[in-house]
Amino acid sequence: MAFGGLRALRELGRGDVSVVGFDDVDAARIAGLTTVAQRLREKGETAGRLLVEGATLPAREIILPVELRVRDSTRPPVAERRQPSTEAGRPTGRPRDPCRCRSCGTSAGRPTCCR
């Protein structure tokens, strides 16, 4: 879907819209598509281990690391959108907290899993 959207936006001359895909397949590199890359081997090994051990394990959430691979299909936001809205001269809302590991609470700038 991301490839089709990217192609259509390019045909329309819309350089102001960002498109992000998932899986970082070879075609994404060729097309300049920004993607979220997964560690497929680790994902498969984890899935296999869980299937084998599944009957003895309690249900739980497992977070595997991913990497954002920025390419030509994304653009920074326009300056007007980056400015915080203000109320009586003060910024409204609070800055976003960095992502935290759900196991230990450390901040790594993205969700990570402790081992």
Backbone hydrogen bonds in HBPLUS format (Angstrom, degrees):
<---DONOR---> <-ACCEPTOR-->    atom                        ^
c    i                          cat <-CA-CA->   ^        H-A-AA   ^      H-
h    n   atom  resd res      DA  || num        DHA   H-A  angle D-A-AA Bond
n    s   type  num  typ     dist DA aas  dist angle  dist       angle   num
A0005-GLY N   A0001-MET O   2.94 MM   4  6.18 164.8  1.96 156.1 160.4     1
A0006-LEU N   A0002-ALA O   2.87 MM   4  5.97 159.7  1.91 147.8 153.7     2
A0007-ARG N   A0003-PHE O   2.91 MM   4  6.09 161.5  1.94 149.0 154.0     3
A0008-ALA N   A0004-GLY O   2.96 MM   4  6.14 166.1  1.98 150.3 154.1     4
A0009-LEU N   A0005-GLY O   2.96 MM   4  6.10 162.0  1.99 149.5 154.6     5
A0010-ARG N   A0006-LEU O   2.99 MM   4  6.16 156.4  2.05 147.1 153.6     6
A0011-GLU N   A0007-ARG O   2.92 MM   4  6.19 156.5  1.98 150.2 156.9     7
A0012-LEU N   A0008-ALA O   3.00 MM   4  6.23 144.1  2.13 144.2 153.8     8
A0014-ARG N   A0009-LEU O   2.86 MM   5  5.12 158.6  1.90 158.8 154.9     9
A0013-GLY N   A0010-ARG O   3.01 MM   3  4.93 151.9  2.09  98.8 107.6    10
A0019-VAL N   A0073-SER O   2.90 MM  54  5.49 156.1  1.96 139.7 147.5    11
A0021-GLY N   A0034-THR O   2.83 MM  13  6.26 162.4  1.86 152.9 156.7    12
A0036-VAL N   A0021-GLY O   3.11 MM  15  6.47 136.3  2.31 126.3 136.0    13
A0023-ASP N   A0036-VAL O   2.90 MM  13  5.87 161.1  1.93 163.6 158.7    14
A0028-ALA N   A0025-VAL O   2.90 MM   3  5.44 139.3  2.07 114.0 125.3    15
A0029-ARG N   A0026-ASP O   3.08 MM   3  5.44 124.1  2.41 105.4 118.3    16
A0030-ILE N   A0026-ASP O   3.26 MM   4  6.65 159.9  2.30 151.1 156.5    17
A0031-ALA N   A0027-ALA O   2.88 MM   4  6.02 158.8  1.92 149.5 155.1    18
A0032-GLY N   A0028-ALA O   2.97 MM   4  5.88 118.1  2.36 136.4 150.0    19
A0033-LEU N   A0028-ALA O   2.87 MM   5  4.83 152.4  1.95 145.9 148.7    20
A0032-GLY N   A0029-ARG O   3.33 MM   3  5.18 147.1  2.44  94.1 103.5    21
A0073-SER N   A0032-GLY O   3.00 MM  41  6.10 122.0  2.34 165.6 172.2    22
A0035-THR N   A0069-ARG O   3.09 MM  34  5.33 150.0  2.18 138.0 142.9    23
A0069-ARG N   A0035-THR O   2.77 MM  34  5.33 175.1  1.77 170.3 171.6    24
A0037-ALA N   A0067-GLU O   2.72 MM  30  5.10 169.9  1.73 158.4 155.8    25
A0067-GLU N   A0037-ALA O   2.97 MM  30  5.10 150.8  2.06 139.7 148.2    26
A0043-LYS N   A0039-ARG O   2.91 MM   4  6.14 155.3  1.97 153.1 161.4    27
A0044-GLY N   A0040-LEU O   2.88 MM   4  6.06 160.1  1.92 149.1 153.6    28
A0045-GLU N   A0041-ARG O   2.86 MM   4  6.10 163.5  1.88 154.9 159.6    29
A0046-THR N   A0042-GLU O   2.91 MM   4  5.98 160.1  1.94 145.7 151.4    30
A0047-ALA N   A0043-LYS O   2.95 MM   4  6.13 160.2  1.99 145.7 151.6    31
A0048-GLY N   A0044-GLY O   2.88 MM   4  6.06 161.4  1.91 150.0 155.2    32
A0049-ARG N   A0045-GLU O   2.92 MM   4  6.10 162.9  1.95 149.4 154.0    33
A0050-LEU N   A0046-THR O   2.92 MM   4  6.10 159.3  1.97 150.2 156.0    34
A0051-LEU N   A0047-ALA O   2.96 MM   4  6.18 149.8  2.05 146.0 154.2    35
A0052-VAL N   A0048-GLY O   3.05 MM   4  6.32 157.9  2.10 150.3 155.6    36
A0053-GLU N   A0049-ARG O   2.89 MM   4  6.04 165.2  1.91 153.0 157.5    37
A0054-GLY N   A0050-LEU O   2.64 MM   4  5.04 112.7  2.09 133.8 147.4    38
A0056-THR N   A0053-GLU O   2.92 MM   3  5.78 151.1  2.01 131.0 138.5    39
A0081-ARG N   A0078-VAL O   2.98 MM   3  5.61 134.4  2.19 116.5 127.8    40
A0082-ARG N   A0079-ALA O   3.11 MM   3  5.24 134.8  2.33 100.2 112.6    41
A0092-THR N   A0085-SER O   2.98 MM   7  5.96 156.1  2.04 161.6 156.9    42
A0087-GLU N   A0090-ARG O   2.85 MM   3  5.37 157.3  1.90 151.9 155.4    43
A0090-ARG N   A0087-GLU O   3.13 MM   3  5.37 165.0  2.16 110.0 114.4    44
A0101-CYS N   A0106-THR O   2.96 MM   5  5.53 164.1  1.98 156.3 159.6    45
A0105-GLY N   A0101-CYS O   2.86 MM   4  4.81 139.5  2.03 127.9 139.0    46
